[in-house]
Amino acid sequence: HQLKALSCLKALLKERDKQAKWNGIPLLLQKLYEHSHPNSDFSQCQSILKEISPLLSMEAMAFVTEDRKAAQESTFPNTYTFDLFGGVDVSCSLARYISDDLIKDCLSILYNTCICTEGVTRRLAERNDFVLFLFTLMTNKKTFLQTATLIEDILGVKKEMIQLDDIPNLASLVSSFDQQQLANFCRILAVTISELDTGSDDKHTLLAKNAQQKKNLGPSRAEINQATLLNIPGFIERLCKLATRKVSETTGTSSFLQELEEWYTWLDNALVLDALMRVANEEAEQSKSSDESGLANTSTRTQLPQSMKIMHEIMYKLEVLYVLCVLLMGRQRNQVHKMIAEFKLIPGLNNLFDKLIWRKHSASALVLHGHNQNCDCSPDITLKIQFLRLLQSFSDHHENKYLLLNSQELNELSAISHKANIPEVDAVVNTDRSLVCDGKRGLLTRLLQVMKKEPAESSFRFWQARAVESFLRGTTSYADQMFLLKRGLLEHILYCIVDSECKSRDVLQSYFDLLGELMKFNIDAFKRFNKYINTDEKFQIFLNQINSSLVDSNMLVRCITLSLDRFENQSDAKVAEVLSECRLLSYMSQMSMRMSFLFRLINIIHVQTLTQENVSCLNTSLVILMLARRKEKLPFYLRTLQQMEYTEKYPGFILNNFHSLLRFWQQHYLNKDKDSTCLENSSCISFTYWKETVSILLSPDRTSPCAIVSYIDEAYMDIDRDFSEE
């Protein structure tokens, strides 16, 4: 009966096949299923897969080489039919038992089906056991590339992040990888160690993030995965070697070309390598035609052009730097810092700076299809941004930041401190000179040089400013500021803000933040500022830029306010001279200007719209009021705010809003997990004073001259409403 039923089924499929244009796929799958049991003759399976494979790869190739929009509107009947008749399930089963070639065919078929048929990748992602099984296939060099590509796509759509701990024998798997495989593996790791939606982290409201943190008490899966990686012996050391190896050190070119040929069939994941193949082929063709004897130059086909080697190295370094960057921002930050310092990542990157990281584009620079060499998608540009992000993460509030200098530059910092008769920073004294940059210039100085040459419209300006600002963050160091001032950084920033009248909000914000860190408490910086902004017209342009978006410029407003307060309390002839001459300090010394800034800072933020990006406005308004409290002028400021409300015809509106913001501040910053040292270091005001000031302002006593409630009429009182994030 079974044989008869099978025969009828085959006849039915054959008859329907012509009408439905199934290209024989259901019949082939039916045969494949018959031969897919553990005791079957798998050579039969291989021949069947060889028949199916071209039908699917033809459609996948069309998908990745066509214009994407057109491809998405197209239908891919072969892959659809293959999936409809259970081809995905059979391929998953076959991949578990058999020879390398058969596994390779199965992976190729699965990948092509994922590309062309919606939903297949998600279904595979739900099969946790299959995903973990795929990792075990990575030990085989023949199937490594196909496996890695498929895993990357599956993890990209997986709802729940995979736990690296669940991968069988992870440490031995990683130690079995050669350097190229490890770099490719970093593409997969990137998905497993990054928090979801990190890209838009600044845009999430603090209320939402706080509510989320209350729900997630333990470490996240990404954090657990980061710890797992750090426990793999030699992992960080190998990444540092990969990140810093020179192009000439890359492994055998002929095997790499073979690898490229394999990648050629996986275009969707590596369009750039398709571009590399075309270049290699063109060069091979040229060598054939130029050979006078008419014989092909056989050695050329296996030799890689230098431009191709460079692009290959850039692609790999991108993945490695990303993983290192994520680990540097994680919970084990200090452990990672110690390791990458020990393995000389920073001096290694310094040696690559001119030739690889910030190399000049040549006319023959390799780029992706449909892009130009200045496009933000090009690997060259992405590498530069990733490099700058790494520097930012490395420097941020960490004493290892001085590894970005060379020994001579460290001596210069010491000399600046001695000349100013101030103690050297401990971190400078304690820096291990054997781990710093070598050569004529350190990484920080090299970065300043390229920063000054950057075109006005460059997409790098934002990242460059962030990286340098990161070096200055933390406790203000006069020597660090002078080191950068002597190299013309202040004039360069002012040129960008005032003379080129920068329009990009992101770039402007990064320049204002950097300017604030560079000038804070530094009288020489204010003197230089006044020398550059030497006309009323220039000063007005500068003010217009500040006032165009206070969210972007508030950190600079805070720096000027704090600096003015310190200078006014100093009895030094040089300080007195700058105080009287500097346009910026004179402007901020006017009570009306400080009140105007305070009023607007409180007005542009509300508890429900607070984010990591704009919460600084709340802290800047608090700084203005803390300094007022020191001078016993807090009641005067609050009374003036009340008068400004009435003038604006909004009685109670600003003060009610400020009251809510301060209540949120208490919830947010008095959390035991919250690090308050940043507020303390950036303002040089003890956190105790911050807390006391907020408590005084929030006092419920309506007779207190320093309590906000004393300045809100009963009729307009609206301070008891709860704020929550559902």
HELIX and SHEET records of a PDB file:
HELIX    1   1 GLN A    2  ALA A   20  1                                  19    
HELIX    2   2 ILE A   25  GLU A   34  1                                  10    
HELIX    3   3 PHE A   42  THR A   65  1                                  24    
HELIX    4   4 ARG A   68  GLU A   73  1                                   6    
HELIX    5   5 PRO A   77  LEU A   84  1                                   8    
HELIX    6   6 GLY A   87  LEU A   94  1                                   8    
HELIX    7   7 ASP A  100  CYS A  116  1                                  17    
HELIX    8   8 VAL A  120  GLU A  126  1                                   7    
HELIX    9   9 ASN A  128  THR A  136  1                                   9    
HELIX   10  10 LEU A  137  THR A  139  5                                   3    
HELIX   11  11 LYS A  141  VAL A  157  1                                  17    
HELIX   12  12 LEU A  164  ASP A  166  5                                   3    
HELIX   13  13 LEU A  170  SER A  176  1                                   7    
HELIX   14  14 GLN A  179  ILE A  193  1                                  15    
HELIX   15  15 THR A  198  LYS A  203  5                                   6    
HELIX   16  16 LEU A  206  LYS A  215  1                                  10    
HELIX   17  17 ARG A  221  LEU A  230  1                                  10    
HELIX   18  18 PHE A  235  THR A  244  1                                  10    
HELIX   19  19 VAL A  247  GLU A  249  5                                   3    
HELIX   20  20 THR A  253  TRP A  263  1                                  11    
HELIX   21  21 TYR A  264  ASN A  269  5                                   6    
HELIX   22  22 LEU A  271  SER A  289  1                                  19    
HELIX   23  23 THR A  300  THR A  302  5                                   3    
HELIX   24  24 GLN A  306  LEU A  328  1                                  23    
HELIX   25  25 ARG A  333  GLU A  342  1                                  10    
HELIX   26  26 LEU A  345  LEU A  352  1                                   8    
HELIX   27  27 PHE A  353  ILE A  357  3                                   5    
HELIX   28  28 PRO A  379  SER A  395  1                                  17    
HELIX   29  29 GLU A  399  LEU A  404  5                                   6    
HELIX   30  30 SER A  407  LYS A  419  1                                  13    
HELIX   31  31 ASP A  426  ASN A  430  1                                   5    
HELIX   32  32 ARG A  433  LEU A  435  5                                   3    
HELIX   33  33 LEU A  443  LYS A  453  1                                  11    
HELIX   34  34 ARG A  461  LEU A  472  1                                  12    
HELIX   35  35 TYR A  478  LEU A  485  1                                   8    
HELIX   36  36 LEU A  489  LEU A  494  1                                   6    
HELIX   37  37 TYR A  495  ASP A  499  3                                   5    
HELIX   38  38 ARG A  505  MET A  519  1                                  15    
HELIX   39  39 ILE A  523  TYR A  532  1                                  10    
HELIX   40  40 ASP A  536  SER A  548  1                                  13    
HELIX   41  41 LEU A  550  GLU A  568  1                                  19    
HELIX   42  42 ALA A  573  GLU A  581  1                                   9    
HELIX   43  43 ARG A  583  MET A  588  1                                   6    
HELIX   44  44 MET A  591  ASN A  603  1                                  13    
HELIX   45  45 VAL A  607  THR A  609  5                                   3    
HELIX   46  46 VAL A  615  ARG A  630  1                                  16    
HELIX   47  47 LEU A  634  THR A  647  1                                  14    
HELIX   48  48 PHE A  653  TYR A  669  1                                  17    
HELIX   49  49 THR A  677  SER A  683  1                                   7    
HELIX   50  50 PHE A  687  LEU A  697  1                                  11    
HELIX   51  51 ILE A  708  TYR A  711  5                                   4    
HELIX   52  52 GLU A  714  TYR A  716  5                                   3    
END                                                                             
